[in-house]
Amino acid sequence: MDGLPRVCFLGYRQLTRLVGPVLADYADRARVEVAEGAFDEALAIARKRIAEVDAFLSAGANASILRQALEAPVAKIEVEGFDLLEAMIRARQMTDRVGIVTYGQIDPRLDAVKGLLRMEVAQYAYRSAEDAQRHFDVLRRDGFDVIIGSSLVVELAERNGLQGLLVYPLDSVRRGIEHAIDLARAARLEAGRYEQLNGVLRTLQDAMLAVDRDHRIIAVNPPMQKALGHEREALLGTKLEALAPELSLLRTLETGEEERAT
């Protein structure tokens, strides 16, 4: 091991092609691996990799899903207002009728922009690949040939015989990588502190454990493992009040007041 922070980038085909060539610029600062997947597939890949990386990097639907499901830092490649405007300007050079398909919700601010660019814009938001495909059926039926969106959206556009424009510029990708590296460094430092704490607790004869501010177990010694009836790996990351309510430190963490056994 070279000691560099480890980042796993999870994206769909178009975005991974954009990210791949710039990763060499960060080779001396982090180890970044690239994996392709979307929705449940991306989550399954992340769960397999979670013990081997310090942070994840993704975008759009994948980033939202990973953040909700993982107890690990997830950096997101963000789309800023100018990024979408730039994509609309590129689309305007091809046609005056453009579809925009985004994850989660549409952007009402684009109603003002489309007038300035003298173009018709149809916006749709999706929550799944099937949902996105239904929107493409409508867009194709209504004669929209150019679609702006995420990597998944571009892929679906091409499958439907339409022109897809990726909304993520290279600058946004670089900002996302920088954020992921920062998160990975912080996670590695935190993991080192937790390992030190585990080392200290292992020297104690009394049953002891430690939790973080989210009330999750971060360190536990063998006597406490025996008392709780679980191995260390099963205990780490578990909320203490769910495992042993009588040991909960919620009040202590919330008030800062010391509690003593009576």
C-alpha positions as CSV (number, residue, x, y, z in Angstrom):
1,M,0.0,0.0,0.0
2,D,1.3,3.5,-0.9
3,G,-0.8,5.3,1.7
4,L,-2.7,7.4,-0.8
5,P,-6.4,7.9,-0.2
6,R,-8.6,5.5,-2.2
7,V,-11.6,6.7,-4.2
8,C,-14.1,4.6,-6.2
9,F,-15.9,6.5,-9.1
10,L,-19.3,5.0,-9.9
11,G,-20.9,6.2,-13.1
12,Y,-22.6,5.3,-16.3
13,R,-20.8,4.9,-19.7
14,Q,-20.8,8.4,-21.0
15,L,-19.6,9.9,-17.8
16,T,-16.9,7.3,-17.2
17,R,-15.5,8.1,-20.6
18,L,-15.3,11.7,-19.6
19,V,-13.7,11.0,-16.2
20,G,-11.2,8.4,-17.4
21,P,-8.7,10.6,-19.3
22,V,-8.3,13.1,-16.4
23,L,-7.5,10.6,-13.6
24,A,-3.8,10.5,-14.5
25,D,-3.6,14.1,-13.3
26,Y,-4.4,12.9,-9.8
27,A,-2.2,9.8,-9.7
28,D,0.2,11.3,-7.2
29,R,-2.6,12.3,-4.8
30,A,-5.1,9.4,-4.8
31,R,-5.9,6.0,-6.2
32,V,-9.1,6.4,-8.2
33,E,-10.8,3.3,-9.6
34,V,-13.7,3.5,-12.1
35,A,-16.7,1.2,-12.1
36,E,-19.7,1.3,-14.3
37,G,-23.3,0.9,-13.1
38,A,-26.6,2.6,-12.4
39,F,-29.2,2.5,-9.7
40,D,-29.3,-0.9,-7.9
41,E,-26.3,-2.2,-9.9
42,A,-24.2,0.8,-8.8
43,L,-25.3,0.3,-5.1
44,A,-24.3,-3.4,-5.3
45,I,-20.9,-2.5,-6.6
46,A,-20.4,0.1,-3.9
47,R,-21.3,-2.3,-1.1
48,K,-18.7,-4.8,-2.4
49,R,-16.1,-2.0,-2.5
50,I,-16.9,-0.2,0.7
51,A,-14.3,-1.9,2.9
52,E,-11.5,-1.2,0.3
53,V,-12.0,2.5,-0.4
54,D,-12.1,5.7,1.6
55,A,-14.8,7.6,-0.4
56,F,-17.0,7.3,-3.4
57,L,-17.6,9.7,-6.3
58,S,-20.7,9.7,-8.5
59,A,-23.3,12.0,-10.1
60,G,-27.0,12.4,-10.5
61,A,-29.2,9.5,-9.5
62,N,-26.2,7.3,-8.5
63,A,-24.9,9.9,-6.1
64,S,-28.3,10.3,-4.4
65,I,-28.8,6.6,-4.0
66,L,-25.3,6.0,-2.6
67,R,-25.7,8.9,-0.1
68,Q,-29.0,7.5,1.2
69,A,-27.8,3.9,1.4
70,L,-24.1,3.9,2.5
71,E,-22.4,4.8,5.7
72,A,-19.5,6.1,3.7
73,P,-18.6,9.6,2.3
74,V,-19.9,10.2,-1.2
75,A,-18.8,13.2,-3.3
76,K,-21.1,14.3,-6.0
77,I,-20.3,15.8,-9.4
78,E,-22.6,18.8,-9.3
79,V,-24.4,20.5,-12.2
80,E,-24.3,24.3,-11.8
81,G,-26.7,26.7,-13.6
82,F,-24.1,27.8,-16.2
83,D,-23.3,24.1,-17.0
84,L,-26.9,23.5,-18.1
85,L,-27.0,26.9,-19.9
86,E,-23.9,25.9,-21.8
87,A,-25.4,22.6,-22.8
88,M,-28.6,24.4,-24.0
89,I,-26.4,26.8,-26.1
90,R,-24.7,23.8,-27.7
91,A,-28.1,22.1,-28.3
92,R,-29.5,25.4,-29.9
93,Q,-26.8,25.1,-32.6
94,M,-28.5,21.8,-33.6
95,T,-32.2,22.5,-33.2
96,D,-34.7,24.9,-31.7
97,R,-36.6,22.1,-29.8
98,V,-34.7,20.5,-26.9
99,G,-35.6,17.9,-24.2
100,I,-34.1,18.1,-20.8
101,V,-34.3,15.0,-18.6
102,T,-33.0,15.3,-15.0
103,Y,-33.1,13.1,-11.9
104,G,-35.4,14.1,-9.1
105,Q,-37.0,17.4,-10.2
106,I,-37.1,19.9,-13.0
107,D,-35.6,23.4,-12.9
108,P,-38.3,26.1,-13.3
109,R,-35.6,28.7,-13.9
110,L,-35.1,27.3,-17.4
111,D,-38.4,28.8,-18.5
112,A,-36.8,32.2,-18.6
113,V,-33.7,31.0,-20.4
114,K,-35.5,29.2,-23.2
115,G,-37.1,32.5,-24.3
116,L,-33.7,34.2,-24.5
117,L,-32.4,31.3,-26.7
118,R,-35.5,31.2,-28.8
119,M,-36.0,27.5,-28.3
120,E,-38.7,25.2,-27.2
121,V,-37.8,23.2,-24.1
122,A,-39.6,20.2,-22.6
123,Q,-38.4,19.2,-19.1
124,Y,-39.0,15.9,-17.4
125,A,-37.7,14.4,-14.1
126,Y,-37.2,10.7,-13.5
127,R,-36.7,8.4,-10.5
128,S,-35.8,5.2,-12.3
129,A,-34.5,4.0,-15.7
130,E,-38.0,2.8,-16.6
131,D,-39.4,6.3,-15.6
132,A,-36.8,7.9,-17.9
133,Q,-37.8,5.6,-20.8
134,R,-41.4,6.7,-20.5
135,H,-40.3,10.3,-20.9
136,F,-38.3,9.4,-23.9
137,D,-41.3,7.8,-25.5
138,V,-43.1,11.1,-25.1
139,L,-40.2,13.2,-26.4
140,R,-39.7,11.1,-29.5
141,R,-43.5,11.1,-30.2
142,D,-43.5,14.9,-29.8
143,G,-40.6,15.4,-32.2
144,F,-37.7,16.3,-29.9
145,D,-34.5,15.1,-31.4
146,V,-31.9,16.5,-29.0
147,I,-31.9,15.6,-25.3
148,I,-29.7,17.0,-22.5
149,G,-29.0,15.1,-19.3
150,S,-26.9,12.7,-17.3
151,S,-24.8,9.8,-18.6
152,L,-27.8,7.5,-18.3
153,V,-30.0,10.0,-20.2
154,V,-27.5,10.3,-23.0
155,E,-27.3,6.5,-23.2
156,L,-31.1,6.2,-23.4
157,A,-31.3,9.0,-26.0
158,E,-29.0,7.1,-28.3
159,R,-30.9,3.9,-27.7
160,N,-34.0,5.7,-28.8
161,G,-32.4,7.1,-32.0
162,L,-32.0,10.6,-30.5
163,Q,-29.0,12.9,-30.0
164,G,-27.8,13.1,-26.4
165,L,-25.8,15.9,-24.8
166,L,-24.0,15.2,-21.5
167,V,-24.7,18.0,-19.1
168,Y,-21.5,17.6,-17.1
169,P,-18.5,19.7,-18.2
170,L,-14.9,18.7,-17.4
171,D,-14.6,21.5,-14.8
172,S,-17.4,19.9,-12.8
173,V,-15.8,16.5,-13.0
174,R,-12.5,18.0,-11.7
175,R,-14.3,19.7,-8.8
176,G,-16.0,16.4,-8.0
177,I,-12.7,14.6,-8.0
178,E,-11.1,17.2,-5.7
179,H,-14.0,16.9,-3.3
180,A,-13.8,13.1,-3.3
181,I,-10.1,13.2,-2.5
182,D,-10.7,15.6,0.4
183,L,-13.4,13.3,1.8
184,A,-11.2,10.3,1.4
185,R,-8.3,11.9,3.3
186,A,-10.7,12.9,6.1
187,A,-12.1,9.4,6.2
188,R,-8.6,7.8,6.3
189,L,-7.6,10.1,9.2
190,E,-10.8,9.3,11.1
191,A,-10.3,5.5,10.5
192,G,-6.7,5.9,11.9
193,R,-8.0,7.5,15.1
194,Y,-10.6,4.8,15.5
195,E,-8.0,2.1,15.1
196,Q,-5.8,3.8,17.7
197,L,-8.8,3.9,20.1
198,N,-9.5,0.2,19.5
199,G,-5.8,-0.4,20.3
200,V,-6.2,1.3,23.6
201,L,-9.5,-0.4,24.5
202,R,-8.0,-3.8,23.8
203,T,-5.5,-3.3,26.6
204,L,-8.2,-2.8,29.2
205,Q,-9.7,-5.6,31.3
206,D,-13.1,-4.0,31.8
207,A,-15.8,-4.2,29.1
208,M,-15.5,-0.9,27.1
209,L,-16.7,0.6,23.9
210,A,-16.8,4.0,22.2
211,V,-19.4,5.7,20.0
212,D,-19.3,8.7,17.6
213,R,-21.7,11.6,17.6
214,D,-24.2,9.6,15.5
215,H,-24.2,7.1,18.3
216,R,-22.5,4.4,16.2
217,I,-20.0,2.1,17.8
218,I,-16.5,3.0,16.6
219,A,-14.3,1.0,19.0
220,V,-15.0,-2.1,21.2
221,N,-12.7,-4.4,23.3
222,P,-13.0,-8.2,23.6
223,P,-14.7,-8.2,27.1
224,M,-17.4,-6.0,25.7
225,Q,-17.7,-8.1,22.5
226,K,-18.3,-11.1,24.8
227,A,-20.8,-9.2,26.9
228,L,-22.8,-8.2,23.8
229,G,-22.5,-11.5,22.1
230,H,-21.1,-10.2,18.8
231,E,-17.8,-10.1,17.0
232,R,-16.1,-6.7,16.5
233,E,-16.8,-6.5,12.8
234,A,-20.6,-7.0,13.5
235,L,-20.6,-4.3,16.2
236,L,-18.6,-1.5,14.4
237,G,-21.0,1.0,12.8
238,T,-24.0,-0.3,14.7
239,K,-26.1,2.2,16.7
240,L,-25.7,1.5,20.4
241,E,-29.3,2.2,21.4
242,A,-30.5,-0.3,18.9
243,L,-28.1,-3.0,20.1
244,A,-28.2,-2.4,23.8
245,P,-30.6,0.4,24.9
246,E,-29.4,0.2,28.5
247,L,-26.0,1.3,27.4
248,S,-27.1,4.2,25.3
249,L,-25.0,7.3,25.6
250,L,-27.5,9.5,23.8
251,R,-28.1,11.8,26.8
252,T,-24.4,12.2,27.5
253,L,-23.6,13.0,23.9
254,E,-26.5,15.5,23.6
255,T,-25.9,17.3,26.9
256,G,-22.1,16.7,27.6
257,E,-23.0,15.8,31.1
258,E,-21.2,12.9,32.8
259,E,-23.2,9.8,33.8
260,R,-22.1,7.4,36.4
261,A,-23.4,3.9,37.2
262,T,-25.2,3.7,40.5
